[in-house]
Amino acid sequence: MKASQPPRINPCPFCLSRKVQLQTSGKKLSPAFIQCMDCHARSRLYPDVSEAILAWNRTPGTS
Ligand SMILES: [Zn+2]
């Protein structure tokens, strides 16, 4: 069974860093969140990897 490719993660909406990482325990159906390695901003915890990434990509940055 092939793992589906997760969506692409946008750069950090706060500091525009591309050093953003998907944090997950690696288990199936494990909660996941996105964290910026530069400014340490992080998303909420989501029950699904794809949901975490999509929510991060929708996060409005500082304007
Ligand atoms: Zn950042």
N, CA, C, O and the ligand as a Tripos MOL2 file, in Angstrom:
@<TRIPOS>MOLECULE
protein
  253   251    64     0     0
PROTEIN
NO_CHARGES

@<TRIPOS>ATOM
      1 N           0.8330   -1.2000    0.0000 N.3       1 MET1
      2 CA          0.0000    0.0000    0.0000 C.3       1 MET1
      3 C           0.8680    1.2500    0.0000 C.2       1 MET1
      4 O           1.7150    1.4330    0.8740 O.2       1 MET1
      5 N           0.6490    2.0950   -0.9770 N.am      2 LYS2
      6 CA          1.4540    3.3130   -1.0750 C.3       2 LYS2
      7 C           0.9020    4.4230   -0.1830 C.2       2 LYS2
      8 O          -0.3090    4.6100   -0.0650 O.2       2 LYS2
      9 N           1.8010    5.1330    0.4250 N.am      3 ALA3
     10 CA          1.3750    6.2820    1.2180 C.3       3 ALA3
     11 C           1.0840    7.4380    0.2740 C.2       3 ALA3
     12 O           1.8470    7.7000   -0.6550 O.2       3 ALA3
     13 N          -0.0050    8.1130    0.5150 N.am      4 SER4
     14 CA         -0.3130    9.2560   -0.3370 C.3       4 SER4
     15 C           0.5870   10.4240    0.0330 C.2       4 SER4
     16 O           0.9500   10.6090    1.1940 O.2       4 SER4
     17 N           0.9340   11.1990   -0.9700 N.am      5 GLN5
     18 CA          1.8000   12.3510   -0.7300 C.3       5 GLN5
     19 C           1.0380   13.4300    0.0240 C.2       5 GLN5
     20 O          -0.0430   13.8290   -0.4080 O.2       5 GLN5
     21 N           1.5700   13.9090    1.1320 N.am      6 PRO6
     22 CA          0.9060   15.0090    1.8220 C.3       6 PRO6
     23 C           1.0230   16.2860    1.0010 C.2       6 PRO6
     24 O           1.9380   16.4140    0.1880 O.2       6 PRO6
     25 N           0.1140   17.2290    1.2010 N.am      7 PRO7
     26 CA          0.1960   18.4840    0.4690 C.3       7 PRO7
     27 C           1.4920   19.2150    0.7950 C.2       7 PRO7
     28 O           2.1260   18.9770    1.8230 O.2       7 PRO7
     29 N           1.8520   20.0870   -0.0870 N.am      8 ARG8
     30 CA          3.0460   20.8950    0.0980 C.3       8 ARG8
     31 C           2.8190   21.9020    1.2340 C.2       8 ARG8
     32 O           1.7340   22.4700    1.3630 O.2       8 ARG8
     33 N           3.8420   22.1120    2.0440 N.am      9 ILE9
     34 CA          3.7150   23.0350    3.1770 C.3       9 ILE9
     35 C           4.2160   24.4190    2.7660 C.2       9 ILE9
     36 O           5.3320   24.5610    2.2660 O.2       9 ILE9
     37 N           3.3920   25.4220    2.9790 N.am     10 ASN10
     38 CA          3.7830   26.7920    2.6520 C.3      10 ASN10
     39 C           4.8650   27.2890    3.6010 C.2      10 ASN10
     40 O           5.0160   26.7600    4.7030 O.2      10 ASN10
     41 N           5.6230   28.3050    3.1790 N.am     11 PRO11
     42 CA          6.5610   28.9460    4.1100 C.3      11 PRO11
     43 C           5.8110   29.5410    5.2940 C.2      11 PRO11
     44 O           4.6000   29.7550    5.2330 O.2      11 PRO11
     45 N           6.5370   29.8050    6.3620 N.am     12 CYS12
     46 CA          5.9310   30.3690    7.5650 C.3      12 CYS12
     47 C           5.2240   31.6900    7.2410 C.2      12 CYS12
     48 O           5.8360   32.5840    6.6570 O.2      12 CYS12
     49 N           3.9450   31.8270    7.6110 N.am     13 PRO13
     50 CA          3.2180   33.0680    7.3220 C.3      13 PRO13
     51 C           3.6740   34.2340    8.1960 C.2      13 PRO13
     52 O           3.3270   35.3840    7.9260 O.2      13 PRO13
     53 N           4.4380   33.9470    9.2250 N.am     14 PHE14
     54 CA          4.8430   34.9920   10.1680 C.3      14 PHE14
     55 C           6.2290   35.5490    9.8510 C.2      14 PHE14
     56 O           6.4370   36.7610    9.8980 O.2      14 PHE14
     57 N           7.1690   34.6750    9.5300 N.am     15 CYS15
     58 CA          8.5330   35.1510    9.2620 C.3      15 CYS15
     59 C           9.0030   34.7480    7.8680 C.2      15 CYS15
     60 O          10.1430   35.0240    7.4950 O.2      15 CYS15
     61 N           8.1320   34.0960    7.0960 N.am     16 LEU16
     62 CA          8.4150   33.7030    5.7100 C.3      16 LEU16
     63 C           9.5510   32.6960    5.5880 C.2      16 LEU16
     64 O          10.0870   32.4880    4.4990 O.2      16 LEU16
     65 N           9.9140   32.0770    6.6920 N.am     17 SER17
     66 CA         10.9430   31.0400    6.6390 C.3      17 SER17
     67 C          10.4120   29.7910    5.9460 C.2      17 SER17
     68 O           9.2360   29.4460    6.0650 O.2      17 SER17
     69 N          11.2910   29.1310    5.2300 N.am     18 ARG18
     70 CA         10.9090   27.8510    4.6260 C.3      18 ARG18
     71 C          11.2640   26.6860    5.5410 C.2      18 ARG18
     72 O          11.0010   25.5290    5.2110 O.2      18 ARG18
     73 N          11.8540   26.9870    6.6700 N.am     19 LYS19
     74 CA         12.2160   25.9090    7.6000 C.3      19 LYS19
     75 C          11.0330   25.5460    8.4730 C.2      19 LYS19
     76 O          11.0670   25.7130    9.6920 O.2      19 LYS19
     77 N           9.9920   25.0510    7.8380 N.am     20 VAL20
     78 CA          8.8230   24.6010    8.5710 C.3      20 VAL20
     79 C           8.7800   23.0810    8.5250 C.2      20 VAL20
     80 O           9.0540   22.4690    7.4930 O.2      20 VAL20
     81 N           8.4410   22.4960    9.6300 N.am     21 GLN21
     82 CA          8.4430   21.0440    9.7040 C.3      21 GLN21
     83 C           7.1050   20.5080   10.1580 C.2      21 GLN21
     84 O           6.4280   21.0770   11.0140 O.2      21 GLN21
     85 N           6.7560   19.4060    9.5610 N.am     22 LEU22
     86 CA          5.5810   18.6730    9.9950 C.3      22 LEU22
     87 C           5.9850   17.8250   11.1980 C.2      22 LEU22
     88 O           6.9060   17.0110   11.1190 O.2      22 LEU22
     89 N           5.2960   18.0240   12.2870 N.am     23 GLN23
     90 CA          5.6050   17.2690   13.5050 C.3      23 GLN23
     91 C           4.5240   16.2290   13.7320 C.2      23 GLN23
     92 O           3.3430   16.5530   13.8570 O.2      23 GLN23
     93 N           4.9390   14.9990   13.7830 N.am     24 THR24
     94 CA          3.9840   13.9200   13.9990 C.3      24 THR24
     95 C           4.6970   12.7670   14.6670 C.2      24 THR24
     96 O           5.9190   12.6400   14.5860 O.2      24 THR24
     97 N           3.9370   11.9470   15.3140 N.am     25 SER25
     98 CA          4.5470   10.7860   15.9700 C.3      25 SER25
     99 C           4.8200    9.6730   14.9670 C.2      25 SER25
    100 O           5.4440    8.6650   15.3010 O.2      25 SER25
    101 N           4.3520    9.8610   13.7360 N.am     26 GLY26
    102 CA          4.6290    8.8880   12.6920 C.3      26 GLY26
    103 C           3.6350    7.7490   12.6270 C.2      26 GLY26
    104 O           3.6920    6.9200   11.7190 O.2      26 GLY26
    105 N           2.7430    7.7050   13.5650 N.am     27 LYS27
    106 CA          1.7490    6.6340   13.5300 C.3      27 LYS27
    107 C           0.5770    7.0290   12.6410 C.2      27 LYS27
    108 O           0.3160    8.2110   12.4160 O.2      27 LYS27
    109 N          -0.1070    6.0370   12.1540 N.am     28 LYS28
    110 CA         -1.3030    6.2780   11.3740 C.3      28 LYS28
    111 C          -2.3350    6.9550   12.2630 C.2      28 LYS28
    112 O          -2.5230    6.5790   13.4190 O.2      28 LYS28
    113 N          -2.9950    7.9520   11.7080 N.am     29 LEU29
    114 CA         -4.0380    8.6810   12.4350 C.3      29 LEU29
    115 C          -3.5160    9.3510   13.6910 C.2      29 LEU29
    116 O          -4.2600    9.5640   14.6480 O.2      29 LEU29
    117 N          -2.2340    9.6800   13.6820 N.am     30 SER30
    118 CA         -1.6950   10.3690   14.8410 C.3      30 SER30
    119 C          -1.8890   11.8600   14.6630 C.2      30 SER30
    120 O          -1.9010   12.3550   13.5360 O.2      30 SER30
    121 N          -2.0400   12.5780   15.7580 N.am     31 PRO31
    122 CA         -2.1580   14.0260   15.6520 C.3      31 PRO31
    123 C          -0.8920   14.6240   15.0610 C.2      31 PRO31
    124 O           0.2070   14.1050   15.2590 O.2      31 PRO31
    125 N          -1.0600   15.7190   14.3350 N.am     32 ALA32
    126 CA          0.0810   16.3580   13.7010 C.3      32 ALA32
    127 C          -0.0610   17.8680   13.7900 C.2      32 ALA32
    128 O          -1.1680   18.3990   13.8730 O.2      32 ALA32
    129 N           1.0710   18.5480   13.7730 N.am     33 PHE33
    130 CA          1.0470   19.9980   13.6990 C.3      33 PHE33
    131 C           2.2640   20.4610   12.9230 C.2      33 PHE33
    132 O           3.1990   19.6940   12.6920 O.2      33 PHE33
    133 N           2.2410   21.7290   12.5200 N.am     34 ILE34
    134 CA          3.3530   22.3060   11.7670 C.3      34 ILE34
    135 C           4.0850   23.2760   12.6740 C.2      34 ILE34
    136 O           3.4570   24.0470   13.4010 O.2      34 ILE34
    137 N           5.3960   23.2430   12.6370 N.am     35 GLN35
    138 CA          6.1680   24.1790   13.4400 C.3      35 GLN35
    139 C           7.2380   24.8460   12.5980 C.2      35 GLN35
    140 O           7.9000   24.2100   11.7790 O.2      35 GLN35
    141 N           7.3930   26.1550   12.8210 N.am     36 CYS36
    142 CA          8.4460   26.9210   12.1540 C.3      36 CYS36
    143 C           9.7120   26.8390   12.9890 C.2      36 CYS36
    144 O           9.6970   27.1250   14.1860 O.2      36 CYS36
    145 N          10.8080   26.4470   12.3520 N.am     37 MET37
    146 CA         12.0610   26.2790   13.0730 C.3      37 MET37
    147 C          12.7350   27.6180   13.3600 C.2      37 MET37
    148 O          13.6510   27.6840   14.1790 O.2      37 MET37
    149 N          12.2920   28.6830   12.6970 N.am     38 ASP38
    150 CA         12.9250   29.9830   12.8930 C.3      38 ASP38
    151 C          12.2460   30.8090   13.9840 C.2      38 ASP38
    152 O          12.9040   31.2800   14.9120 O.2      38 ASP38
    153 N          10.9210   30.9830   13.8690 N.am     39 CYS39
    154 CA         10.2380   31.8140   14.8640 C.3      39 CYS39
    155 C           9.4360   30.9710   15.8470 C.2      39 CYS39
    156 O           8.8140   31.5020   16.7670 O.2      39 CYS39
    157 N           9.4530   29.6660   15.6490 N.am     40 HIS40
    158 CA          8.8150   28.7110   16.5620 C.3      40 HIS40
    159 C           7.3050   28.8510   16.6220 C.2      40 HIS40
    160 O           6.6650   28.3820   17.5640 O.2      40 HIS40
    161 N           6.7420   29.4960   15.6150 N.am     41 ALA41
    162 CA          5.2910   29.4970   15.5130 C.3      41 ALA41
    163 C           4.8370   28.0690   15.2390 C.2      41 ALA41
    164 O           5.5220   27.3070   14.5560 O.2      41 ALA41
    165 N           3.6980   27.7230   15.7690 N.am     42 ARG42
    166 CA          3.1860   26.3880   15.4810 C.3      42 ARG42
    167 C           1.6800   26.4180   15.3290 C.2      42 ARG42
    168 O           0.9870   27.2640   15.8940 O.2      42 ARG42
    169 N           1.2030   25.4790   14.5570 N.am     43 SER43
    170 CA         -0.2300   25.3890   14.3270 C.3      43 SER43
    171 C          -0.8910   24.6810   15.4950 C.2      43 SER43
    172 O          -0.2270   24.1770   16.4010 O.2      43 SER43
    173 N          -2.1990   24.6570   15.4530 N.am     44 ARG44
    174 CA         -2.9220   23.8030   16.3900 C.3      44 ARG44
    175 C          -2.6170   22.3460   16.0790 C.2      44 ARG44
    176 O          -2.0320   22.0190   15.0470 O.2      44 ARG44
    177 N          -3.0150   21.5080   16.9690 N.am     45 LEU45
    178 CA         -2.8770   20.0770   16.7470 C.3      45 LEU45
    179 C          -4.0840   19.5920   15.9530 C.2      45 LEU45
    180 O          -5.2330   19.8630   16.3010 O.2      45 LEU45
    181 N          -3.7900   18.8680   14.8780 N.am     46 TYR46
    182 CA         -4.8690   18.3460   14.0400 C.3      46 TYR46
    183 C          -4.8040   16.8230   14.0260 C.2      46 TYR46
    184 O          -3.7260   16.2400   14.1390 O.2      46 TYR46
    185 N          -5.9400   16.1930   13.8890 N.am     47 PRO47
    186 CA         -5.9720   14.7290   13.9400 C.3      47 PRO47
    187 C          -5.4340   14.0770   12.6710 C.2      47 PRO47
    188 O          -5.2700   12.8590   12.6150 O.2      47 PRO47
    189 N          -5.1640   14.8800   11.6680 N.am     48 ASP48
    190 CA         -4.7510   14.3240   10.3900 C.3      48 ASP48
    191 C          -3.6480   15.1890    9.7830 C.2      48 ASP48
    192 O          -3.6970   16.4170    9.8650 O.2      48 ASP48
    193 N          -2.6700   14.5520    9.1830 N.am     49 VAL49
    194 CA         -1.5240   15.2640    8.6120 C.3      49 VAL49
    195 C          -1.9610   16.2540    7.5400 C.2      49 VAL49
    196 O          -1.5330   17.4080    7.5370 O.2      49 VAL49
    197 N          -2.8080   15.7980    6.6370 N.am     50 SER50
    198 CA         -3.2490   16.6740    5.5540 C.3      50 SER50
    199 C          -4.0010   17.8860    6.0980 C.2      50 SER50
    200 O          -3.8430   19.0010    5.6000 O.2      50 SER50
    201 N          -4.8130   17.6570    7.1170 N.am     51 GLU51
    202 CA         -5.5760   18.7510    7.7060 C.3      51 GLU51
    203 C          -4.6430   19.7760    8.3470 C.2      51 GLU51
    204 O          -4.8690   20.9810    8.2450 O.2      51 GLU51
    205 N          -3.6070   19.2920    9.0010 N.am     52 ALA52
    206 CA         -2.6400   20.1830    9.6380 C.3      52 ALA52
    207 C          -1.9540   21.0660    8.5950 C.2      52 ALA52
    208 O          -1.7770   22.2670    8.7970 O.2      52 ALA52
    209 N          -1.5740   20.4480    7.4780 N.am     53 ILE53
    210 CA         -0.8830   21.1970    6.4250 C.3      53 ILE53
    211 C          -1.8230   22.2070    5.7730 C.2      53 ILE53
    212 O          -1.4440   23.3560    5.5440 O.2      53 ILE53
    213 N          -3.0390   21.7800    5.4780 N.am     54 LEU54
    214 CA         -3.9900   22.6880    4.8390 C.3      54 LEU54
    215 C          -4.3140   23.8650    5.7520 C.2      54 LEU54
    216 O          -4.4390   24.9980    5.2880 O.2      54 LEU54
    217 N          -4.4470   23.6030    7.0290 N.am     55 ALA55
    218 CA         -4.7450   24.6690    7.9780 C.3      55 ALA55
    219 C          -3.5650   25.6530    8.0670 C.2      55 ALA55
    220 O          -3.7610   26.8660    8.1460 O.2      55 ALA55
    221 N          -2.3570   25.1170    8.0520 N.am     56 TRP56
    222 CA         -1.1630   25.9650    8.0870 C.3      56 TRP56
    223 C          -1.1250   26.8500    6.8430 C.2      56 TRP56
    224 O          -0.8290   28.0410    6.9270 O.2      56 TRP56
    225 N          -1.4220   26.2680    5.7110 N.am     57 ASN57
    226 CA         -1.3990   27.0150    4.4520 C.3      57 ASN57
    227 C          -2.4600   28.1050    4.4110 C.2      57 ASN57
    228 O          -2.3430   29.0620    3.6450 O.2      57 ASN57
    229 N          -3.4870   27.9640    5.2270 N.am     58 ARG58
    230 CA         -4.5550   28.9690    5.2770 C.3      58 ARG58
    231 C          -4.2760   30.0230    6.3420 C.2      58 ARG58
    232 O          -4.9850   31.0260    6.4180 O.2      58 ARG58
    233 N          -3.2580   29.8090    7.1570 N.am     59 THR59
    234 CA         -2.9840   30.7370    8.2530 C.3      59 THR59
    235 C          -2.6300   32.1140    7.7210 C.2      59 THR59
    236 O          -1.6760   32.2520    6.9560 O.2      59 THR59
    237 N          -3.3850   33.1410    8.1160 N.am     60 PRO60
    238 CA         -3.0270   34.4760    7.6620 C.3      60 PRO60
    239 C          -1.7680   34.9600    8.3690 C.2      60 PRO60
    240 O          -1.6220   34.7680    9.5760 O.2      60 PRO60
    241 N          -0.8760   35.5740    7.6420 N.am     61 GLY61
    242 CA          0.3530   36.0780    8.2350 C.3      61 GLY61
    243 C           0.1360   37.4580    8.8250 C.2      61 GLY61
    244 O          -0.9500   38.0270    8.7250 O.2      61 GLY61
    245 N           1.1640   37.9800    9.4300 N.am     62 THR62
    246 CA          1.1130   39.3360    9.9320 C.3      62 THR62
    247 C           1.1030   40.2840    8.7400 C.2      62 THR62
    248 O           1.8430   40.0810    7.7780 O.2      62 THR62
    249 N           0.2850   41.2980    8.7970 N.am     63 SER63
    250 CA          0.2040   42.1960    7.6490 C.3      63 SER63
    251 C           0.4980   43.6300    8.0670 C.2      63 SER63
    252 O           0.4770   44.5330    7.2310 O.2      63 SER63
    253 ZN          8.3450   31.5140   11.2660 Zn       64 ZN64
@<TRIPOS>BOND
     1     1     2 1
     2     2     3 1
     3     3     4 2
     4     3     5 am
     5     5     6 1
     6     6     7 1
     7     7     8 2
     8     7     9 am
     9     9    10 1
    10    10    11 1
    11    11    12 2
    12    11    13 am
    13    13    14 1
    14    14    15 1
    15    15    16 2
    16    15    17 am
    17    17    18 1
    18    18    19 1
    19    19    20 2
    20    19    21 am
    21    21    22 1
    22    22    23 1
    23    23    24 2
    24    23    25 am
    25    25    26 1
    26    26    27 1
    27    27    28 2
    28    27    29 am
    29    29    30 1
    30    30    31 1
    31    31    32 2
    32    31    33 am
    33    33    34 1
    34    34    35 1
    35    35    36 2
    36    35    37 am
    37    37    38 1
    38    38    39 1
    39    39    40 2
    40    39    41 am
    41    41    42 1
    42    42    43 1
    43    43    44 2
    44    43    45 am
    45    45    46 1
    46    46    47 1
    47    47    48 2
    48    47    49 am
    49    49    50 1
    50    50    51 1
    51    51    52 2
    52    51    53 am
    53    53    54 1
    54    54    55 1
    55    55    56 2
    56    55    57 am
    57    57    58 1
    58    58    59 1
    59    59    60 2
    60    59    61 am
    61    61    62 1
    62    62    63 1
    63    63    64 2
    64    63    65 am
    65    65    66 1
    66    66    67 1
    67    67    68 2
    68    67    69 am
    69    69    70 1
    70    70    71 1
    71    71    72 2
    72    71    73 am
    73    73    74 1
    74    74    75 1
    75    75    76 2
    76    75    77 am
    77    77    78 1
    78    78    79 1
    79    79    80 2
    80    79    81 am
    81    81    82 1
    82    82    83 1
    83    83    84 2
    84    83    85 am
    85    85    86 1
    86    86    87 1
    87    87    88 2
    88    87    89 am
    89    89    90 1
    90    90    91 1
    91    91    92 2
    92    91    93 am
    93    93    94 1
    94    94    95 1
    95    95    96 2
    96    95    97 am
    97    97    98 1
    98    98    99 1
    99    99   100 2
   100    99   101 am
   101   101   102 1
   102   102   103 1
   103   103   104 2
   104   103   105 am
   105   105   106 1
   106   106   107 1
   107   107   108 2
   108   107   109 am
   109   109   110 1
   110   110   111 1
   111   111   112 2
   112   111   113 am
   113   113   114 1
   114   114   115 1
   115   115   116 2
   116   115   117 am
   117   117   118 1
   118   118   119 1
   119   119   120 2
   120   119   121 am
   121   121   122 1
   122   122   123 1
   123   123   124 2
   124   123   125 am
   125   125   126 1
   126   126   127 1
   127   127   128 2
   128   127   129 am
   129   129   130 1
   130   130   131 1
   131   131   132 2
   132   131   133 am
   133   133   134 1
   134   134   135 1
   135   135   136 2
   136   135   137 am
   137   137   138 1
   138   138   139 1
   139   139   140 2
   140   139   141 am
   141   141   142 1
   142   142   143 1
   143   143   144 2
   144   143   145 am
   145   145   146 1
   146   146   147 1
   147   147   148 2
   148   147   149 am
   149   149   150 1
   150   150   151 1
   151   151   152 2
   152   151   153 am
   153   153   154 1
   154   154   155 1
   155   155   156 2
   156   155   157 am
   157   157   158 1
   158   158   159 1
   159   159   160 2
   160   159   161 am
   161   161   162 1
   162   162   163 1
   163   163   164 2
   164   163   165 am
   165   165   166 1
   166   166   167 1
   167   167   168 2
   168   167   169 am
   169   169   170 1
   170   170   171 1
   171   171   172 2
   172   171   173 am
   173   173   174 1
   174   174   175 1
   175   175   176 2
   176   175   177 am
   177   177   178 1
   178   178   179 1
   179   179   180 2
   180   179   181 am
   181   181   182 1
   182   182   183 1
   183   183   184 2
   184   183   185 am
   185   185   186 1
   186   186   187 1
   187   187   188 2
   188   187   189 am
   189   189   190 1
   190   190   191 1
   191   191   192 2
   192   191   193 am
   193   193   194 1
   194   194   195 1
   195   195   196 2
   196   195   197 am
   197   197   198 1
   198   198   199 1
   199   199   200 2
   200   199   201 am
   201   201   202 1
   202   202   203 1
   203   203   204 2
   204   203   205 am
   205   205   206 1
   206   206   207 1
   207   207   208 2
   208   207   209 am
   209   209   210 1
   210   210   211 1
   211   211   212 2
   212   211   213 am
   213   213   214 1
   214   214   215 1
   215   215   216 2
   216   215   217 am
   217   217   218 1
   218   218   219 1
   219   219   220 2
   220   219   221 am
   221   221   222 1
   222   222   223 1
   223   223   224 2
   224   223   225 am
   225   225   226 1
   226   226   227 1
   227   227   228 2
   228   227   229 am
   229   229   230 1
   230   230   231 1
   231   231   232 2
   232   231   233 am
   233   233   234 1
   234   234   235 1
   235   235   236 2
   236   235   237 am
   237   237   238 1
   238   238   239 1
   239   239   240 2
   240   239   241 am
   241   241   242 1
   242   242   243 1
   243   243   244 2
   244   243   245 am
   245   245   246 1
   246   246   247 1
   247   247   248 2
   248   247   249 am
   249   249   250 1
   250   250   251 1
   251   251   252 2
@<TRIPOS>SUBSTRUCTURE
     1 MET1         2 RESIDUE 1 A MET
     2 LYS2         6 RESIDUE 1 A LYS
     3 ALA3        10 RESIDUE 1 A ALA
     4 SER4        14 RESIDUE 1 A SER
     5 GLN5        18 RESIDUE 1 A GLN
     6 PRO6        22 RESIDUE 1 A PRO
     7 PRO7        26 RESIDUE 1 A PRO
     8 ARG8        30 RESIDUE 1 A ARG
     9 ILE9        34 RESIDUE 1 A ILE
    10 ASN10       38 RESIDUE 1 A ASN
    11 PRO11       42 RESIDUE 1 A PRO
    12 CYS12       46 RESIDUE 1 A CYS
    13 PRO13       50 RESIDUE 1 A PRO
    14 PHE14       54 RESIDUE 1 A PHE
    15 CYS15       58 RESIDUE 1 A CYS
    16 LEU16       62 RESIDUE 1 A LEU
    17 SER17       66 RESIDUE 1 A SER
    18 ARG18       70 RESIDUE 1 A ARG
    19 LYS19       74 RESIDUE 1 A LYS
    20 VAL20       78 RESIDUE 1 A VAL
    21 GLN21       82 RESIDUE 1 A GLN
    22 LEU22       86 RESIDUE 1 A LEU
    23 GLN23       90 RESIDUE 1 A GLN
    24 THR24       94 RESIDUE 1 A THR
    25 SER25       98 RESIDUE 1 A SER
    26 GLY26      102 RESIDUE 1 A GLY
    27 LYS27      106 RESIDUE 1 A LYS
    28 LYS28      110 RESIDUE 1 A LYS
    29 LEU29      114 RESIDUE 1 A LEU
    30 SER30      118 RESIDUE 1 A SER
    31 PRO31      122 RESIDUE 1 A PRO
    32 ALA32      126 RESIDUE 1 A ALA
    33 PHE33      130 RESIDUE 1 A PHE
    34 ILE34      134 RESIDUE 1 A ILE
    35 GLN35      138 RESIDUE 1 A GLN
    36 CYS36      142 RESIDUE 1 A CYS
    37 MET37      146 RESIDUE 1 A MET
    38 ASP38      150 RESIDUE 1 A ASP
    39 CYS39      154 RESIDUE 1 A CYS
    40 HIS40      158 RESIDUE 1 A HIS
    41 ALA41      162 RESIDUE 1 A ALA
    42 ARG42      166 RESIDUE 1 A ARG
    43 SER43      170 RESIDUE 1 A SER
    44 ARG44      174 RESIDUE 1 A ARG
    45 LEU45      178 RESIDUE 1 A LEU
    46 TYR46      182 RESIDUE 1 A TYR
    47 PRO47      186 RESIDUE 1 A PRO
    48 ASP48      190 RESIDUE 1 A ASP
    49 VAL49      194 RESIDUE 1 A VAL
    50 SER50      198 RESIDUE 1 A SER
    51 GLU51      202 RESIDUE 1 A GLU
    52 ALA52      206 RESIDUE 1 A ALA
    53 ILE53      210 RESIDUE 1 A ILE
    54 LEU54      214 RESIDUE 1 A LEU
    55 ALA55      218 RESIDUE 1 A ALA
    56 TRP56      222 RESIDUE 1 A TRP
    57 ASN57      226 RESIDUE 1 A ASN
    58 ARG58      230 RESIDUE 1 A ARG
    59 THR59      234 RESIDUE 1 A THR
    60 PRO60      238 RESIDUE 1 A PRO
    61 GLY61      242 RESIDUE 1 A GLY
    62 THR62      246 RESIDUE 1 A THR
    63 SER63      250 RESIDUE 1 A SER
    64 ZN64       253 GROUP 0 **** ****
